Amino acid sequence: MDLAPLKPITSGALFGAALTAAGVYSPSVIIGQMHMADFHMLKAFLTASATSSLAIFLCNRLHISKNSPNAPSSINIFSPYDGNIVGGLLLGCGLALTGACPGTVLPQVATSVPSAPLVAFGSVLGGILYSRFGKGLKVKVEDRELLEKPAVYQRLGVSQGGAVVAYIALCAAVVAIASSLVPGDRQVLVAPVVGGLLIGGSQAANLILTGNTLGISAAYEQIGDLFWWAQKSLFGKAGPRPTIRSTAFALGTVLGSFALSRAVEIPAAEQLQIGKLRSVIGGVVMLFGARIAGGCTSGHGISGMSQLSIASIVSVAAMFGGGMALTALLG
């Protein structure tokens, strides 16, 4: 029996359970972070990224997996990183509109958050639109230095090991300061730092099981690819079926979150009134932006930043900038 298809489902289940235990899937947590009033998301996010940094470094060194820092994403308008900037801004706006990201909307669906089905529908629609109209916007970056040295430590000429230690120390310092200034009193299954460690642990499991780093927005693009492939099939023009590996990971994320929420009592996510049209539009904007940027909160934030990818740092900065700006406008 071929167990290969079960590997992404299993790793996705661990990721979904970790997100749920950490409580970062709650819309109020995400929007609270964009208001800079609640740092639960930041604490878990940076802890997960720091843990992932160590996991990716060790797995690469031990030849368990081989992953490189994310390269720039460009739409050839004003910078080799303009795809990261524009896509990150759109992703952040989607987060502000929905209180979700491409990864956390799946635990929201599994735990019956009211806005989640429409946000998920919008995300799938965004994947379909990106598959047809968005891919052509991206262009190949020609600057060899940017491609050969995509990480901060490569550009600075320092060792990867030293850079990993420095990054972990920086994340720990920011988390400690945030915990001191804004302790937080959210009712969640585990503390944000513990939740971040669990998410980082799911990164290690994903590296061992699949050889890949965490990232989920590609699943929606694959659904879009399958949609257009199925349409062509009706007219006998379809080529080979697109891959569904990332889609299997996304399925596992839902299953893992659902299983944990049934196995133990999960504190209910604080309810926010997010309108139907806002949910759908936010889902479309969020997913389209994530794919233009070449990754989402997990792909760039947890995995990309942990490898000190310049493109990922730019994307995450744009994401928070766009999200906080729109949140301020929405009030």
C-alpha positions in Angstrom: 0.0 0.0 0.0 1.3 3.4 -1.0 1.4 5.6 2.1 2.8 8.7 0.3 -0.6 10.4 0.0 -1.1 10.1 3.8 2.1 12.1 4.6 0.8 15.6 3.7 -2.5 14.8 5.3 -0.8 13.7 8.5 1.5 16.7 8.6 -1.5 19.0 7.8 -3.4 17.4 10.7 -0.5 18.2 13.1 -0.5 21.8 11.8 -4.2 22.2 12.2 -4.2 20.8 15.7 -1.3 23.1 16.6 -3.1 26.2 15.3 -6.2 25.3 17.2 -4.4 24.6 20.4 -2.6 27.9 20.1 -5.8 29.8 19.6 -4.4 31.9 16.7 -7.2 30.9 14.4 -9.7 33.1 16.3 -10.8 36.2 14.2 -10.6 38.4 17.3 -6.9 37.4 17.8 -6.0 38.3 14.3 -7.9 41.6 14.2 -6.8 42.4 17.7 -3.2 42.1 16.5 -3.9 44.4 13.6 -5.2 47.0 16.1 -2.0 46.5 18.1 -4.2 45.9 21.1 -3.6 42.1 21.5 -0.2 40.5 21.0 -1.3 36.9 21.3 -0.8 36.3 17.5 2.7 38.0 17.5 3.9 35.9 20.4 2.8 32.6 18.9 3.9 33.7 15.4 7.4 34.6 16.4 7.8 31.5 18.6 6.7 29.3 15.7 9.1 31.1 13.4 12.1 30.8 15.7 11.4 27.1 16.3 11.0 26.6 12.6 14.3 28.3 12.0 16.1 25.7 14.1 14.1 22.8 12.6 14.8 23.8 9.0 18.5 24.4 9.8 18.9 21.0 11.5 16.9 19.1 8.8 19.0 20.7 6.1 22.2 19.9 7.9 21.2 16.3 8.6 20.0 15.8 5.0 16.5 15.1 6.1 15.2 17.8 3.7 16.6 20.4 1.5 14.9 23.8 1.5 16.2 27.1 0.3 15.0 30.7 1.3 12.2 32.1 -0.7 13.2 34.0 -3.8 11.7 37.4 -4.8 8.2 37.5 -6.3 7.9 40.2 -9.0 5.2 41.7 -11.1 7.7 43.9 -12.9 6.3 47.3 -12.0 8.8 49.0 -9.7 11.0 46.5 -7.9 12.1 42.8 -8.0 10.2 42.6 -4.7 7.1 44.4 -5.9 5.1 41.1 -6.0 6.0 40.6 -2.3 5.0 44.2 -1.5 1.7 44.3 -3.4 0.8 40.8 -2.6 1.6 41.3 1.1 -0.5 44.5 1.2 -3.5 42.6 -0.3 -3.0 39.7 2.1 -2.9 42.1 5.1 -6.1 43.8 3.9 -7.7 40.4 3.6 -6.7 39.6 7.2 -8.2 42.8 8.4 -11.4 42.2 6.5 -11.9 38.6 7.6 -9.9 38.0 10.8 -8.4 35.0 9.0 -5.5 33.9 6.8 -5.4 31.1 4.2 -4.2 28.7 7.0 -6.3 29.8 10.0 -9.6 29.8 8.0 -9.4 26.0 7.9 -9.5 25.6 11.8 -12.2 28.3 11.8 -14.3 26.0 9.5 -13.5 23.0 11.6 -14.5 24.8 14.8 -17.7 26.4 13.4 -16.7 30.0 13.4 -19.7 31.7 11.8 -17.8 33.8 9.2 -15.5 30.9 8.2 -17.5 29.2 5.4 -17.9 32.4 3.4 -14.2 33.4 3.9 -13.2 29.9 2.8 -15.5 30.2 -0.2 -13.9 33.6 -1.1 -10.4 32.0 -0.7 -11.3 29.2 -3.1 -12.7 31.8 -5.5 -9.5 33.8 -5.1 -7.5 30.6 -6.0 -9.7 30.1 -9.1 -9.2 33.7 -10.2 -5.5 33.6 -9.5 -5.0 30.4 -11.4 -6.6 31.9 -14.5 -5.6 35.6 -14.3 -3.0 36.0 -11.7 -0.2 33.7 -12.8 0.5 35.8 -15.9 1.1 38.9 -13.7 4.3 37.4 -12.2 7.6 37.5 -14.1 10.9 35.8 -13.5 13.4 37.8 -11.6 16.6 38.1 -13.7 19.0 39.5 -11.1 21.3 36.6 -10.4 22.5 38.0 -7.1 18.9 38.2 -5.7 18.3 34.6 -6.8 21.6 33.2 -5.6 21.6 35.1 -2.3 17.9 35.4 -1.3 18.6 35.4 2.4 19.9 38.2 4.8 22.9 36.2 6.0 24.0 35.5 2.4 23.9 39.2 1.6 25.8 40.0 4.7 28.3 37.3 4.2 27.8 35.6 7.7 27.3 32.0 8.5 23.8 30.5 8.4 24.2 29.0 11.9 25.2 32.3 13.4 22.3 34.0 11.7 19.8 31.3 13.0 21.1 31.8 16.6 20.7 35.6 16.2 17.2 35.3 14.7 16.1 33.0 17.5 17.5 35.4 20.1 15.7 38.4 18.4 12.4 36.5 18.3 12.8 35.6 22.0 13.5 39.1 23.0 10.5 40.5 21.1 8.2 37.9 22.6 9.6 38.6 26.1 9.0 42.3 25.7 5.5 41.8 24.3 4.7 39.4 27.2 5.9 42.0 29.7 4.1 45.0 28.3 0.9 43.2 27.2 0.5 39.9 29.3 -2.8 38.9 27.7 -5.6 37.1 29.3 -7.2 35.1 26.5 -9.0 31.9 27.2 -7.1 29.4 25.0 -6.0 25.8 25.3 -2.3 26.6 25.7 -0.3 29.8 26.2 0.8 31.6 23.0 4.5 30.6 23.4 3.6 27.0 24.0 1.3 27.2 20.9 4.1 28.6 18.9 6.3 25.7 19.9 3.6 23.3 18.8 3.3 25.0 15.4 7.1 24.9 15.1 6.9 21.2 16.0 4.5 20.7 13.2 7.1 22.4 10.9 9.6 19.7 12.0 7.1 17.0 11.4 6.3 18.4 7.9 10.0 18.5 7.0 10.4 14.8 8.1 7.3 13.5 6.4 7.2 15.5 3.2 10.6 17.3 3.0 8.8 20.6 2.6 8.3 23.7 4.7 4.9 24.8 5.9 2.7 26.8 3.5 -0.9 26.5 2.6 -2.0 29.2 0.1 -0.8 27.0 -2.8 -3.6 24.6 -1.9 -6.2 27.2 -3.1 -4.2 27.8 -6.3 -4.2 24.0 -6.9 -8.0 24.0 -6.4 -8.1 26.7 -9.1 -5.9 24.7 -11.4 -8.3 21.7 -10.9 -11.3 23.9 -11.6 -9.9 25.1 -15.0 -8.6 21.6 -15.7 -12.1 20.1 -15.1 -13.6 22.8 -17.4 -11.3 21.9 -20.2 -12.0 18.2 -19.6 -15.6 18.8 -20.5 -14.5 19.8 -24.0 -11.8 17.1 -24.2 -8.9 19.6 -24.1 -7.5 18.8 -20.7 -3.9 17.8 -20.1 -2.5 15.9 -17.1 -4.3 16.4 -13.9 -2.7 19.1 -11.7 -1.0 18.1 -8.4 -3.1 18.0 -5.2 -0.3 17.6 -2.7 -0.9 21.0 -1.0 -4.7 20.4 -1.1 -4.1 17.1 0.8 -2.2 19.1 3.4 -5.1 21.6 3.7 -7.5 18.7 4.1 -5.3 17.4 6.9 -5.3 20.8 8.6 -9.1 20.7 8.8 -9.2 17.2 10.0 -6.5 17.8 12.7 -8.3 20.9 14.0 -11.7 19.1 14.0 -10.2 16.1 15.8 -8.6 18.2 18.5 -11.8 20.2 19.0 -13.7 17.0 19.6 -11.1 15.3 21.8 -10.7 18.2 24.3 -12.7 21.2 25.2 -11.5 24.2 23.2 -12.4 27.6 24.5 -14.8 29.2 22.1 -13.4 31.8 19.7 -14.6 35.3 20.5 -17.4 36.1 18.0 -17.1 39.1 15.7 -19.7 40.4 13.4 -18.2 40.0 9.9 -20.7 40.6 7.1 -21.3 38.1 4.3 -20.0 40.3 1.5 -17.0 41.4 3.5 -16.2 37.8 4.2 -16.2 36.7 0.6 -14.4 39.8 -0.7 -11.8 39.5 2.1 -11.2 35.9 1.2 -10.7 36.7 -2.5 -8.3 39.6 -1.7 -6.4 37.6 0.9 -5.8 34.6 -1.3 -5.0 36.5 -4.5 -2.5 38.6 -2.6 -0.9 35.6 -1.0 -0.3 34.0 -4.3 1.1 37.2 -5.9 3.4 37.4 -2.9 4.4 33.8 -3.3 3.2 32.7 0.1 0.9 33.5 3.1 1.3 33.9 6.8 2.6 30.4 7.2 4.7 30.2 3.9 6.4 33.6 4.4 5.9 34.3 8.1 6.6 30.9 9.8 8.7 29.3 7.1 10.2 32.1 5.0 11.2 34.5 7.8 12.7 31.6 9.7 15.1 31.1 6.8 15.8 34.9 6.8 14.5 35.2 3.3 14.5 38.9 2.3 11.4 38.3 0.1 9.5 36.8 3.1 10.6 39.7 5.4 9.3 42.2 2.8 6.0 40.2 2.4 5.4 40.0 6.1 6.2 43.7 6.7 3.8 44.6 3.9 1.2 42.2 5.3 1.2 43.8 8.7 1.4 47.3 7.2 -1.6 46.7 4.9 -3.6 45.0 7.7 -3.0 47.6 10.3 -3.7 50.5 7.9 -7.0 49.0 6.8 -8.0 48.1 10.4 -7.4 51.7 11.4 -9.6 52.9 8.6 -12.4 50.5 9.4 -12.2 51.5 13.1 
